[in-house]
Amino acid sequence: MLCAVTFMATSALAQDWPKQRPVQIVIGFGPGATTDTVARIAAQKLQEALGQTFVAENRPGAGGNLATQQVKRAAPDGYTLLVTSVAYAVNPSLYASAGYDPLKDFIPVVLGPSTPNIITVNPAVPAKNLAELLQLARTQPLSYASSGIGTTTHLSMERLKTAAKVDITHVPYQPAQAVGAAVGGHTQISSTSMPPAVPQVKAGRVRAIAVTSAQRSPALPDVPTVNEQGFSGFDDLTWVGFFAPAGTPAEIVKRLNAELNRAFASPEVRDRLAALGLESRPNSPADFAAFLREEVLKWAQAVKESGAKAD
């Protein structure tokens, strides 16, 4: 009888969602970051589809951990959601205590858009391709800005440094400011996700050297991949994921998944994201969960090999 009552209460909650009050979307990074851009697009589309206010709130800090911990503590009723990046899969290996278990504390709702990482340089840097940039690094001190310690933009460059046997100093920035380091000449190189970099490349403020995906990006089709330029095994992406606290009713998760897939597939959103170098494919919560398990293992190995640590 207790199980039946609990099931009925959960079903009623799911059927009533999200009529009771606005839904809070907690974003793991600051304004201007890829995660923020995607979250705000999603919030607008969900609001239009479901007739309820979706409030996007930036909660940056500790590589996304602060937002993740906040949502972990929230009631599992569908009224508090987490939007974060691939850092969600990296941080449990990167931090002594990230404050959450990526496979137990949340329900993966949908894997949102993803983007390759891109290596760019200040126009004053004479290198026109990856081979020339690496050779330059062997003859003079160079530094690169990334979107933060332990991000895939950091780990991708560290993997490249190891493969090329060169030393380039790492300077971590906030995600939205990392490409600006190369624009302003504070570092010679930036390693970032595509969205903040594409406008700067098209404006000529930085020169694109390589993308870290297995295939070229449609947003900058003339920019070769790392693999094309003498290396192999690079398919490093920055992705955006939507999560709900563990225990959130399956009916709510299913509805959110359907609405978000519909939003990202709409021509308006798809074109807007493509212009920034972001791509999205429909997926289920089960699909995302399987992908997440692979990502946690992949980036744990990358963190171990790079020796990266954050506290």
C-alpha positions as CSV (number, residue, x, y, z in Angstrom):
1,M,0.0,0.0,0.0
2,L,2.9,2.4,0.9
3,C,4.5,1.7,-2.5
4,A,1.2,2.4,-4.3
5,V,0.7,5.7,-2.4
6,T,4.3,6.7,-3.2
7,F,3.8,5.8,-6.9
8,M,0.5,7.8,-7.1
9,A,2.1,10.8,-5.4
10,T,5.1,10.7,-7.8
11,S,2.8,10.4,-10.9
12,A,0.7,13.3,-9.7
13,L,3.8,15.4,-9.3
14,A,5.0,14.5,-12.8
15,Q,1.6,15.3,-14.3
16,D,1.5,18.6,-12.6
17,W,5.0,19.6,-13.5
18,P,6.0,22.4,-14.2
19,K,2.7,24.2,-13.3
20,Q,3.5,24.9,-9.6
21,R,6.4,27.4,-9.9
22,P,9.3,28.6,-12.1
23,V,12.0,26.1,-12.9
24,Q,15.6,27.0,-11.9
25,I,18.4,26.2,-14.3
26,V,21.7,26.4,-12.5
27,I,24.6,27.0,-15.0
28,G,28.1,25.7,-13.9
29,F,30.0,28.6,-15.6
30,G,29.8,32.3,-16.1
31,P,28.1,34.5,-18.7
32,G,29.5,34.1,-22.2
33,A,30.8,30.6,-21.7
34,T,29.6,27.9,-24.1
35,T,27.6,26.3,-21.3
36,D,25.8,29.6,-20.6
37,T,25.0,30.2,-24.3
38,V,23.4,26.7,-24.6
39,A,21.6,26.9,-21.3
40,R,19.9,30.2,-22.1
41,I,18.8,29.1,-25.5
42,A,17.3,26.0,-23.9
43,A,15.6,28.0,-21.1
44,Q,13.9,30.2,-23.7
45,K,12.7,27.2,-25.8
46,L,11.4,25.3,-22.7
47,Q,9.6,28.4,-21.5
48,E,7.9,28.7,-24.9
49,A,7.0,25.0,-25.0
50,L,5.8,24.4,-21.5
51,G,4.3,27.8,-20.6
52,Q,6.3,28.2,-17.4
53,T,9.3,30.5,-16.5
54,F,12.7,28.9,-16.7
55,V,15.2,31.0,-14.7
56,A,18.8,30.7,-15.8
57,E,21.2,31.3,-13.0
58,N,25.0,31.4,-13.3
59,R,26.8,29.7,-10.5
60,P,30.5,29.6,-11.6
61,G,33.3,28.3,-9.4
62,A,35.6,25.3,-8.9
63,G,35.3,24.3,-12.5
64,G,31.5,23.8,-12.3
65,N,31.6,22.0,-8.9
66,L,29.7,24.7,-7.0
67,A,26.7,24.5,-9.3
68,T,26.8,20.7,-9.3
69,Q,26.9,20.5,-5.5
70,Q,24.1,23.0,-5.3
71,V,21.8,21.0,-7.6
72,K,22.8,17.7,-5.9
73,R,21.2,19.1,-2.7
74,A,18.0,20.3,-4.4
75,A,14.7,18.5,-4.1
76,P,14.3,15.9,-6.9
77,D,11.1,17.4,-8.2
78,G,12.1,18.8,-11.6
79,Y,12.2,22.4,-10.4
80,T,16.0,22.6,-10.2
81,L,18.2,21.5,-13.1
82,L,21.9,21.5,-13.8
83,V,23.5,22.6,-17.0
84,T,27.2,22.0,-17.1
85,S,30.0,20.9,-19.4
86,V,32.3,18.0,-19.9
87,A,34.0,19.2,-16.7
88,Y,31.3,17.2,-14.9
89,A,33.0,14.0,-16.2
90,V,36.5,15.3,-15.6
91,N,36.3,16.9,-12.1
92,P,35.9,13.7,-10.0
93,S,39.4,12.7,-11.1
94,L,40.8,16.2,-11.2
95,Y,39.8,17.3,-7.7
96,A,40.6,15.6,-4.4
97,S,36.9,15.9,-3.7
98,A,34.6,17.2,-6.4
99,G,31.7,16.8,-4.0
100,Y,29.6,14.5,-6.2
101,D,29.5,11.1,-7.8
102,P,28.9,11.7,-11.6
103,L,27.2,8.3,-12.0
104,K,25.1,8.2,-8.9
105,D,24.1,11.7,-7.7
106,F,22.3,12.8,-10.9
107,I,20.0,11.6,-13.7
108,P,21.4,12.4,-17.2
109,V,18.5,14.2,-19.0
110,V,20.0,14.9,-22.4
111,L,23.4,15.4,-24.0
112,G,23.3,18.9,-25.5
113,P,25.4,20.4,-28.2
114,S,29.1,19.7,-28.4
115,T,32.0,21.5,-30.0
116,P,35.6,20.7,-30.9
117,N,38.4,22.6,-29.0
118,I,40.3,25.0,-31.2
119,I,43.9,26.2,-31.0
120,T,44.4,29.8,-32.0
121,V,47.3,32.3,-32.0
122,N,47.7,36.0,-31.9
123,P,48.2,37.4,-35.4
124,A,51.7,38.5,-34.5
125,V,52.8,34.9,-34.0
126,P,54.5,33.9,-37.3
127,A,53.3,30.3,-37.2
128,K,50.6,29.5,-39.8
129,N,50.1,25.8,-39.0
130,L,50.6,23.3,-36.1
131,A,54.1,22.2,-37.3
132,E,55.3,25.8,-37.4
133,L,53.8,26.6,-34.0
134,L,55.5,23.5,-32.4
135,Q,58.8,24.4,-34.0
136,L,58.5,27.9,-32.6
137,A,57.9,26.5,-29.2
138,R,61.2,24.6,-29.4
139,T,63.1,27.9,-30.1
140,Q,61.5,30.4,-27.7
141,P,59.2,30.5,-24.6
142,L,55.5,30.4,-25.4
143,S,52.4,30.3,-23.2
144,Y,48.8,29.2,-23.9
145,A,45.5,30.2,-22.3
146,S,42.9,27.5,-21.6
147,S,39.4,27.6,-20.2
148,G,40.7,26.4,-16.8
149,I,42.7,23.7,-15.1
150,G,41.4,20.2,-16.0
151,T,39.1,21.4,-18.8
152,T,39.3,19.5,-22.1
153,T,40.9,22.6,-23.6
154,H,43.7,22.2,-21.0
155,L,44.0,18.5,-21.3
156,S,44.0,18.5,-25.1
157,M,46.9,20.9,-25.2
158,E,48.8,18.8,-22.6
159,R,48.2,15.7,-24.7
160,L,49.6,17.6,-27.7
161,K,52.6,18.8,-25.8
162,T,53.4,15.3,-24.7
163,A,53.0,13.9,-28.2
164,A,55.2,16.7,-29.7
165,K,57.7,16.7,-26.8
166,V,57.5,20.5,-26.4
167,D,57.1,22.8,-23.3
168,I,54.4,25.5,-23.5
169,T,53.4,27.3,-20.3
170,H,49.8,26.9,-19.3
171,V,47.8,29.9,-18.1
172,P,44.3,29.1,-16.9
173,Y,41.5,31.6,-17.5
174,Q,37.7,31.6,-17.1
175,P,36.1,30.0,-20.2
176,A,34.7,33.2,-21.7
177,Q,38.0,35.1,-21.3
178,A,40.5,32.5,-22.5
179,V,40.4,33.4,-26.2
180,G,40.8,37.1,-25.2
181,A,44.3,36.3,-23.8
182,A,45.5,35.6,-27.3
183,V,43.6,38.5,-28.8
184,G,45.3,40.8,-26.3
185,G,48.7,39.2,-26.6
186,H,48.8,38.2,-22.9
187,T,49.6,34.7,-24.2
188,Q,50.7,33.8,-27.7
189,I,48.2,30.8,-27.9
190,S,44.7,30.1,-26.7
191,S,43.1,26.6,-26.5
192,T,39.3,27.0,-26.1
193,S,36.0,25.6,-27.3
194,M,34.7,26.9,-30.6
195,P,31.9,29.4,-29.6
196,P,34.0,32.2,-28.1
197,A,36.7,31.7,-30.7
198,V,34.8,31.6,-33.9
199,P,33.8,35.3,-33.9
200,Q,37.4,36.3,-33.1
201,V,38.8,34.1,-35.9
202,K,36.3,35.5,-38.4
203,A,37.2,39.1,-37.3
204,G,40.9,38.4,-37.8
205,R,41.8,39.0,-34.1
206,V,43.3,35.5,-33.8
207,R,44.5,32.9,-36.3
208,A,43.1,29.4,-36.1
209,I,45.7,26.7,-36.2
210,A,43.9,23.4,-35.5
211,V,40.7,21.8,-34.1
212,T,40.9,18.8,-31.8
213,S,37.9,16.8,-33.2
214,A,38.3,13.8,-35.6
215,Q,36.7,15.8,-38.4
216,R,36.9,19.5,-39.4
217,S,34.2,21.8,-38.0
218,P,31.6,23.1,-40.4
219,A,31.9,26.5,-38.6
220,L,35.5,26.9,-39.8
221,P,35.9,24.3,-42.6
222,D,39.3,25.6,-43.7
223,V,40.9,24.8,-40.3
224,P,42.6,21.4,-40.3
225,T,42.4,19.0,-37.4
226,V,45.3,18.0,-35.1
227,N,45.1,14.6,-36.7
228,E,45.6,16.0,-40.2
229,Q,48.8,17.7,-39.0
230,G,50.9,14.8,-38.0
231,F,49.2,13.4,-34.9
232,S,46.6,10.7,-34.3
233,G,43.9,9.8,-31.8
234,F,42.5,13.3,-31.2
235,D,38.7,13.6,-30.8
236,D,38.4,15.9,-27.8
237,L,35.2,17.7,-27.5
238,T,33.6,20.2,-25.1
239,W,30.0,19.2,-24.6
240,V,27.0,20.6,-22.6
241,G,24.9,18.3,-20.5
242,F,21.5,18.7,-18.7
243,F,21.1,16.9,-15.4
244,A,18.4,16.4,-12.7
245,P,19.0,15.4,-9.1
246,A,18.9,11.6,-8.5
247,G,15.3,10.6,-7.7
248,T,13.6,13.0,-10.1
249,P,10.5,11.2,-11.5
250,A,11.1,9.4,-14.8
251,E,8.1,11.1,-16.3
252,I,9.6,14.5,-15.8
253,V,13.0,13.4,-17.1
254,K,11.3,11.9,-20.2
255,R,9.4,15.1,-20.9
256,L,12.5,17.3,-20.5
257,N,14.4,15.1,-22.8
258,A,11.8,15.3,-25.5
259,E,11.4,19.0,-25.3
260,L,15.2,19.6,-25.3
261,N,15.7,17.3,-28.2
262,R,13.0,19.2,-30.1
263,A,14.5,22.5,-29.2
264,F,18.0,21.6,-30.4
265,A,16.6,20.1,-33.6
266,S,14.6,23.2,-34.6
267,P,16.1,25.0,-37.6
268,E,16.3,28.3,-35.7
269,V,18.4,26.8,-32.9
270,R,20.4,24.5,-35.1
271,D,21.5,27.3,-37.3
272,R,22.3,29.6,-34.4
273,L,24.4,26.9,-32.8
274,A,26.1,25.8,-36.0
275,A,27.4,29.4,-36.5
276,L,29.2,29.0,-33.2
277,G,30.7,25.6,-34.1
278,L,28.2,23.6,-32.0
279,E,26.4,20.5,-33.1
280,S,23.7,18.4,-31.5
281,R,22.1,15.0,-32.1
282,P,18.9,13.6,-30.5
283,N,19.6,11.2,-27.7
284,S,17.8,9.5,-24.8
285,P,18.6,9.6,-21.1
286,A,19.9,6.0,-21.5
287,D,22.1,7.1,-24.4
288,F,23.5,10.0,-22.4
289,A,24.2,7.7,-19.4
290,A,26.2,5.3,-21.5
291,F,28.2,8.1,-23.1
292,L,28.8,9.6,-19.7
293,R,30.3,6.4,-18.3
294,E,32.8,6.3,-21.2
295,E,33.7,10.0,-20.7
296,V,34.4,9.5,-17.0
297,L,36.8,6.7,-17.8
298,K,38.4,8.6,-20.7
299,W,39.1,11.8,-18.9
300,A,40.2,10.0,-15.7
301,Q,43.0,8.5,-17.8
302,A,43.8,11.9,-19.4
303,V,44.1,13.5,-16.0
304,K,46.3,10.7,-14.7
305,E,48.6,10.9,-17.7
306,S,48.8,14.7,-17.6
307,G,49.3,14.9,-13.8
308,A,46.7,17.7,-13.7
309,K,45.3,18.5,-10.3
310,A,43.0,21.2,-8.9
311,D,42.1,22.0,-5.3
